[in-house]
Amino acid sequence: MSNAPEFSVDMDDFWRDPYPALARMRATAPIAFVPQLGATLFTKRDDIFVCEKQTEIFSSHQPEGLMTTLMGENLMRKDGDAHMAERKAIFPTISPKTVRDHWKACFQADADAILDELVPLGRADLLRDYAMRLSGEALKRMTGLTDAHWSEMDSWSQDMIDGIANYIGDPEVEARCKRATANIDAAIDAMVPVVTDRPDYSMLSVMLQAGLPMDSVRANVKLAISGGQNEPRDAISGTIWALLTHPDQFKRVKSGDVSWAQVFEEYVRWIAPIGMSPRQIARRHSFKDIELAPPDRVFFMFGSANRDEDHFADAGRFDLSRDASKHIAFGAGPHFCAGAWASKCMISDVALPSLFRRIPNLRLDPDEEVRVGGWAFRGLLNLTGVWN
């Protein structure tokens, strides 16, 4: 076990709002062992930025980890050549060029179709009916599981991220995760002959064309669903909420002083949808007088790094005037999120400008309190908007 100072958290409080505890850690024990999580947490931005690149020490290869045992060994749980080989295999799907020339038009068509249905209604749960649905439709296309319903994408994603964050070992959470992965396997089996006969830009198609083993194909499709649904869903809904509750900031967007890309970058800094990334210590290592050794677990807390006072003044404030370029919401090393370009395009080029263009008088339902939850994955739980 590492000799990092111990820092206890109340898990219910940590789920509701992890930021006060993370701020205390940054101030008093920036590298701390949290017994409730059985892991050593790194909370400072520069420490994470340096250590995440040292994959020979802070290894992503975790054969006994929750993600591997529940979802299979995907590229996120591999390092070095093995990681890069699978990353290269999916690149034709998620490259900036493919996103720009192919997926952007798909995202826009889906957003327009959804808004055509929503605009006449005058009110909607924008988390479920817009952010969740748009993310699900996009993910169906990008994974190749086009026979699935968008709501299945969301439920599968939620069940898997609950499963891989189930550090307290709740058996019902594990069972839901296993049901989701079995359903995804069935959906993959149904689409393999389709994309084999008619290759396209989807992950399933390009991985099969690259000759990846079927176990790797399955694991990487599950990875894409687990992160590729909740991150854009939570960033879309969260940014809508942030703008509507910060009218002074929103005014700067409406005037053209701030771009939608800047809005996106500041939101994912302020509330990182993916709040942490786990690592396994591969060999003995000393960092800032903290001794680490196998089989210690380390959590790189991206959500904490993005509120590090050394880089972001008044970090708890949503502020579109700040330089958010040093945020690490998508990671900082070789495991930088492969879907980052697609996410940025979907959210800042399509989802946000399309919504506010079609519903310029959008406001929050004054009778509903918006709730936010999570620490490993963090996002809104509800968001009712009204207009007309």
C-alpha positions as CSV (number, residue, x, y, z in Angstrom):
1,M,0.0,0.0,0.0
2,S,1.2,3.5,-0.7
3,N,2.4,5.7,2.1
4,A,0.2,8.6,1.0
5,P,-1.7,10.3,3.8
6,E,-5.2,9.0,4.4
7,F,-8.2,11.1,3.5
8,S,-11.7,9.8,4.2
9,V,-14.7,10.9,2.3
10,D,-18.4,10.4,2.8
11,M,-19.4,8.6,-0.4
12,D,-22.9,10.0,-0.5
13,D,-21.6,13.5,-0.2
14,F,-18.8,12.8,-2.7
15,W,-21.4,11.6,-5.2
16,R,-23.6,14.6,-4.7
17,D,-20.7,17.1,-4.9
18,P,-17.1,15.9,-4.9
19,Y,-15.6,19.4,-5.3
20,P,-15.3,20.5,-1.7
21,A,-13.5,17.3,-0.7
22,L,-11.2,17.5,-3.7
23,A,-10.4,21.1,-2.9
24,R,-9.4,20.1,0.6
25,M,-7.2,17.3,-0.8
26,R,-5.5,19.7,-3.2
27,A,-4.8,22.0,-0.2
28,T,-3.7,19.5,2.4
29,A,-3.0,16.2,0.8
30,P,-2.8,16.5,-3.0
31,I,-1.9,12.8,-3.3
32,A,-4.0,10.9,-0.8
33,F,-5.2,7.4,-0.1
34,V,-9.0,7.3,0.2
35,P,-10.0,4.1,2.1
36,Q,-13.6,4.2,0.8
37,L,-12.3,3.8,-2.7
38,G,-9.2,1.6,-2.0
39,A,-7.1,3.9,-4.2
40,T,-4.6,6.7,-4.1
41,L,-6.0,9.9,-5.6
42,F,-3.9,12.4,-7.6
43,T,-5.7,15.7,-7.4
44,K,-3.3,18.3,-8.8
45,R,-3.3,19.1,-12.5
46,D,0.5,19.1,-13.0
47,D,1.0,15.9,-11.1
48,I,-1.6,14.1,-13.3
49,F,-0.2,15.7,-16.5
50,V,3.3,14.3,-15.8
51,C,2.3,10.9,-14.4
52,E,-0.3,9.9,-16.9
53,K,2.3,9.8,-19.6
54,Q,4.5,7.4,-17.6
55,T,2.5,4.3,-18.6
56,E,5.4,2.0,-17.6
57,I,4.7,3.0,-14.0
58,F,1.0,4.1,-14.0
59,S,-0.3,1.3,-16.1
60,S,-3.6,1.1,-17.8
61,H,-3.3,-2.7,-18.1
62,Q,-5.6,-3.9,-15.4
63,P,-6.6,-7.5,-16.0
64,E,-8.4,-7.7,-12.7
65,G,-10.0,-4.2,-13.0
66,L,-13.8,-3.7,-13.2
67,M,-13.7,-2.4,-16.8
68,T,-11.7,-5.4,-18.1
69,T,-13.7,-8.1,-16.2
70,L,-17.0,-6.6,-17.1
71,M,-16.5,-5.2,-20.6
72,G,-13.4,-7.0,-22.0
73,E,-9.9,-5.7,-22.5
74,N,-10.3,-2.6,-24.7
75,L,-7.7,-0.2,-25.9
76,M,-8.1,2.0,-22.8
77,R,-6.8,-0.9,-20.8
78,K,-3.7,-1.4,-22.9
79,D,-0.5,0.5,-23.1
80,G,2.3,0.9,-25.7
81,D,2.2,-0.9,-29.0
82,A,-1.0,-2.9,-28.1
83,H,-2.8,0.3,-27.3
84,M,-1.6,2.1,-30.4
85,A,-2.5,-0.8,-32.7
86,E,-6.1,-0.7,-31.7
87,R,-6.2,3.1,-31.7
88,K,-4.9,3.1,-35.2
89,A,-7.6,0.6,-36.2
90,I,-10.4,2.9,-35.1
91,F,-8.8,6.1,-36.4
92,P,-10.7,6.0,-39.8
93,T,-13.9,6.4,-37.8
94,I,-12.9,9.2,-35.4
95,S,-10.2,11.2,-37.4
96,P,-10.8,15.0,-37.6
97,K,-11.2,14.6,-41.3
98,T,-13.9,11.9,-41.0
99,V,-15.7,14.0,-38.3
100,R,-15.6,17.1,-40.5
101,D,-16.5,15.5,-43.8
102,H,-18.9,12.7,-42.8
103,W,-20.1,12.8,-39.2
104,K,-20.9,16.5,-38.9
105,A,-23.6,16.3,-41.5
106,C,-25.1,13.2,-39.7
107,F,-25.0,15.0,-36.4
108,Q,-26.8,18.0,-37.9
109,A,-29.5,15.9,-39.6
110,D,-30.2,14.1,-36.3
111,A,-30.3,17.4,-34.3
112,D,-32.7,19.0,-36.9
113,A,-35.0,16.0,-36.8
114,I,-35.2,16.0,-33.0
115,L,-35.8,19.7,-32.8
116,D,-38.5,19.5,-35.5
117,E,-40.4,17.3,-33.0
118,L,-39.5,19.3,-29.9
119,V,-40.1,22.9,-30.9
120,P,-43.9,22.7,-31.3
121,L,-44.2,21.2,-27.8
122,G,-43.2,24.3,-25.8
123,R,-41.5,22.2,-23.1
124,A,-39.3,19.1,-22.8
125,D,-36.8,17.3,-20.6
126,L,-33.8,18.5,-22.6
127,L,-31.6,15.9,-20.9
128,R,-33.7,13.0,-22.1
129,D,-35.4,14.3,-25.2
130,Y,-32.5,16.3,-26.7
131,A,-29.0,15.6,-25.2
132,M,-29.5,11.9,-24.5
133,R,-31.3,11.3,-27.8
134,L,-28.8,13.2,-30.0
135,S,-25.9,11.4,-28.3
136,G,-27.6,8.0,-28.8
137,E,-28.4,8.6,-32.4
138,A,-24.8,9.7,-33.1
139,L,-23.4,6.8,-31.3
140,K,-25.6,4.3,-33.2
141,R,-24.1,5.6,-36.4
142,M,-20.5,5.8,-35.2
143,T,-20.4,2.3,-33.6
144,G,-22.3,0.7,-36.5
145,L,-25.1,-0.6,-34.2
146,T,-27.8,1.1,-36.3
147,D,-30.5,-1.4,-35.4
148,A,-30.4,-0.3,-31.8
149,H,-32.7,2.4,-30.4
150,W,-31.1,5.5,-29.1
151,S,-32.6,4.8,-25.6
152,E,-30.8,1.5,-25.6
153,M,-27.5,3.2,-26.2
154,D,-28.1,5.4,-23.1
155,S,-29.2,2.6,-20.9
156,W,-26.4,0.3,-22.0
157,S,-23.9,3.2,-21.4
158,Q,-25.3,4.0,-17.9
159,D,-25.4,0.4,-16.8
160,M,-21.7,-0.1,-17.9
161,I,-20.4,3.1,-16.3
162,D,-22.3,2.2,-13.1
163,G,-20.7,-1.2,-13.3
164,I,-17.1,0.0,-13.8
165,A,-17.5,2.6,-11.0
166,N,-19.0,0.0,-8.7
167,Y,-16.1,0.1,-6.2
168,I,-18.4,-0.9,-3.3
169,G,-19.3,-4.2,-5.1
170,D,-23.1,-3.8,-5.3
171,P,-24.3,-7.1,-6.9
172,E,-27.4,-5.6,-8.6
173,V,-25.2,-2.9,-10.3
174,E,-22.9,-5.7,-11.5
175,A,-25.8,-7.7,-12.8
176,R,-27.2,-4.7,-14.8
177,C,-23.8,-4.2,-16.3
178,K,-23.5,-7.8,-17.4
179,R,-27.0,-7.7,-19.0
180,A,-26.0,-4.6,-20.9
181,T,-22.8,-6.1,-22.3
182,A,-24.7,-9.3,-23.3
183,N,-27.2,-7.1,-25.2
184,I,-24.4,-5.2,-26.9
185,D,-22.8,-8.5,-28.0
186,A,-26.1,-9.6,-29.6
187,A,-26.4,-6.2,-31.4
188,I,-22.8,-6.6,-32.7
189,D,-23.6,-10.2,-33.9
190,A,-26.6,-8.9,-35.8
191,M,-24.6,-6.1,-37.6
192,V,-21.4,-7.9,-38.5
193,P,-22.8,-9.4,-41.7
194,V,-24.3,-6.1,-42.7
195,V,-21.1,-4.0,-42.4
196,T,-19.1,-6.9,-43.9
197,D,-21.3,-6.8,-47.0
198,R,-21.4,-3.0,-47.1
199,P,-18.4,-1.4,-45.3
200,D,-18.8,2.1,-44.0
201,Y,-17.2,4.6,-41.6
202,S,-18.5,2.9,-38.4
203,M,-16.2,1.5,-35.7
204,L,-17.5,-2.0,-36.2
205,S,-16.8,-1.8,-39.9
206,V,-13.3,-0.3,-39.7
207,M,-12.2,-2.7,-36.9
208,L,-13.3,-5.7,-38.9
209,Q,-11.6,-4.4,-42.0
210,A,-8.4,-3.9,-39.9
211,G,-8.5,-7.6,-38.9
212,L,-8.9,-7.0,-35.1
213,P,-9.8,-10.1,-33.1
214,M,-13.5,-10.3,-32.4
215,D,-12.9,-10.0,-28.6
216,S,-11.1,-6.7,-29.2
217,V,-13.9,-5.5,-31.6
218,R,-16.5,-6.3,-28.9
219,A,-14.5,-4.7,-26.1
220,N,-13.9,-1.5,-28.0
221,V,-17.5,-1.1,-29.2
222,K,-18.5,-1.3,-25.5
223,L,-15.9,1.2,-24.6
224,A,-17.2,3.6,-27.2
225,I,-20.8,3.2,-25.9
226,S,-19.8,3.6,-22.2
227,G,-17.9,6.9,-22.8
228,G,-19.3,8.1,-26.1
229,Q,-22.9,8.3,-24.8
230,N,-22.6,9.8,-21.4
231,E,-19.8,12.4,-22.1
232,P,-21.6,14.3,-24.9
233,R,-25.0,13.8,-23.2
234,D,-23.8,15.3,-20.0
235,A,-21.8,18.1,-21.7
236,I,-24.8,19.1,-23.9
237,S,-27.3,19.2,-21.0
238,G,-24.8,20.7,-18.6
239,T,-23.8,23.5,-20.9
240,I,-27.4,24.4,-21.6
241,W,-28.0,24.6,-17.9
242,A,-24.8,26.6,-17.3
243,L,-25.7,29.2,-19.9
244,L,-29.3,29.6,-18.7
245,T,-28.2,30.0,-15.1
246,H,-25.4,32.4,-16.0
247,P,-27.1,35.1,-18.2
248,D,-24.2,37.4,-18.0
249,Q,-22.0,34.7,-19.6
250,F,-24.7,33.8,-22.1
251,K,-24.9,37.4,-23.2
252,R,-21.3,37.2,-24.4
253,V,-22.2,34.2,-26.6
254,K,-25.2,35.8,-28.1
255,S,-23.2,38.9,-28.9
256,G,-20.6,36.9,-30.7
257,D,-17.8,37.8,-28.3
258,V,-17.4,34.1,-27.3
259,S,-17.5,31.1,-29.6
260,W,-19.4,27.9,-29.0
261,A,-16.0,26.2,-29.0
262,Q,-15.0,28.4,-26.0
263,V,-18.2,27.6,-24.3
264,F,-17.6,23.9,-24.7
265,E,-14.0,24.0,-23.4
266,E,-15.0,26.0,-20.3
267,Y,-17.9,23.8,-19.4
268,V,-15.8,20.5,-19.5
269,R,-13.2,22.3,-17.4
270,W,-15.8,23.4,-14.9
271,I,-17.7,20.1,-14.7
272,A,-15.6,17.3,-16.3
273,P,-18.2,14.7,-17.5
274,I,-15.5,12.0,-17.0
275,G,-14.1,12.9,-13.6
276,M,-11.3,10.3,-13.2
277,S,-9.2,7.6,-14.9
278,P,-7.9,4.6,-12.9
279,R,-4.3,3.2,-13.2
280,Q,-2.5,0.3,-11.7
281,I,1.1,0.7,-10.3
282,A,3.3,-1.6,-12.4
283,R,6.5,-1.2,-10.4
284,R,7.9,0.5,-7.3
285,H,8.0,4.2,-7.7
286,S,8.5,7.3,-5.6
287,F,6.8,10.6,-6.5
288,K,7.0,13.7,-4.3
289,D,7.9,11.5,-1.3
290,I,4.9,9.2,-1.9
291,E,6.0,5.6,-2.2
292,L,3.9,3.5,-4.6
293,A,4.2,-0.2,-5.4
294,P,2.2,-3.0,-7.1
295,P,-0.7,-3.7,-6.8
296,D,-1.6,-0.1,-5.7
297,R,-4.5,1.5,-7.5
298,V,-4.3,5.2,-8.5
299,F,-7.1,7.5,-9.6
300,F,-6.2,10.5,-11.7
301,M,-8.9,13.0,-10.8
302,F,-9.5,15.0,-13.9
303,G,-12.4,16.8,-12.3
304,S,-10.1,18.0,-9.6
305,A,-7.2,18.9,-12.0
306,N,-9.6,21.2,-13.9
307,R,-10.3,23.2,-10.8
308,D,-6.6,23.4,-9.7
309,E,-6.1,26.9,-8.2
310,D,-2.5,26.9,-9.6
311,H,-4.0,27.2,-13.1
312,F,-7.6,28.4,-12.8
313,A,-8.4,31.4,-10.7
314,D,-11.8,31.3,-9.0
315,A,-12.0,27.8,-10.5
316,G,-15.5,27.0,-9.2
317,R,-16.9,29.7,-11.4
318,F,-18.2,29.1,-14.9
319,D,-16.4,32.0,-16.7
320,L,-16.2,32.2,-20.4
321,S,-13.5,34.9,-20.3
322,R,-10.9,32.5,-18.9
323,D,-8.3,30.6,-20.8
324,A,-9.4,27.0,-20.3
325,S,-6.8,25.5,-22.6
326,K,-4.9,23.8,-19.8
327,H,-7.9,21.6,-18.8
328,I,-7.4,17.9,-19.1
329,A,-11.1,16.7,-19.3
330,F,-10.0,14.4,-22.2
331,G,-6.9,13.2,-20.5
332,A,-3.3,14.3,-21.0
333,G,-1.2,11.3,-22.2
334,P,-1.3,8.5,-24.8
335,H,-4.8,7.7,-23.6
336,F,-6.2,11.1,-24.6
337,C,-9.8,10.5,-25.5
338,A,-10.0,9.1,-29.0
339,G,-13.5,10.5,-29.5
340,A,-12.6,14.1,-28.5
341,W,-12.9,15.5,-32.0
342,A,-16.3,13.9,-32.5
343,S,-17.5,15.2,-29.2
344,K,-16.4,18.7,-29.8
345,C,-18.0,18.8,-33.2
346,M,-21.3,17.3,-32.0
347,I,-21.6,19.7,-29.1
348,S,-20.0,23.0,-30.2
349,D,-20.7,22.9,-33.9
350,V,-24.2,21.3,-33.8
351,A,-26.0,20.6,-30.6
352,L,-25.7,23.9,-28.8
353,P,-26.0,26.4,-31.7
354,S,-28.8,24.4,-33.2
355,L,-30.9,24.4,-30.0
356,F,-30.5,28.1,-29.2
357,R,-31.1,29.1,-32.8
358,R,-34.3,27.1,-33.0
359,I,-35.5,28.0,-29.5
360,P,-34.1,31.5,-28.8
361,N,-36.5,32.1,-25.8
362,L,-35.5,28.9,-24.0
363,R,-35.6,29.0,-20.2
364,L,-35.6,26.6,-17.3
365,D,-38.8,25.4,-15.7
366,P,-38.9,27.6,-12.5
367,D,-40.7,24.9,-10.6
368,E,-38.1,22.2,-11.0
369,E,-34.8,22.0,-9.2
370,V,-32.0,20.8,-11.5
371,R,-29.9,18.0,-9.9
372,V,-26.3,17.1,-10.6
373,G,-24.6,13.9,-9.4
374,G,-21.5,11.7,-9.7
375,W,-17.8,11.9,-9.2
376,A,-16.2,9.3,-11.6
377,F,-18.8,10.4,-14.2
378,R,-20.7,13.6,-13.4
379,G,-23.7,15.1,-15.1
380,L,-27.2,16.5,-14.8
381,L,-30.1,14.2,-13.7
382,N,-32.9,16.3,-15.1
383,L,-33.3,19.5,-17.2
384,T,-36.8,20.7,-18.1
385,G,-36.9,23.6,-20.5
386,V,-39.9,25.7,-21.5
387,W,-40.5,28.2,-24.3
388,N,-43.2,30.0,-26.2
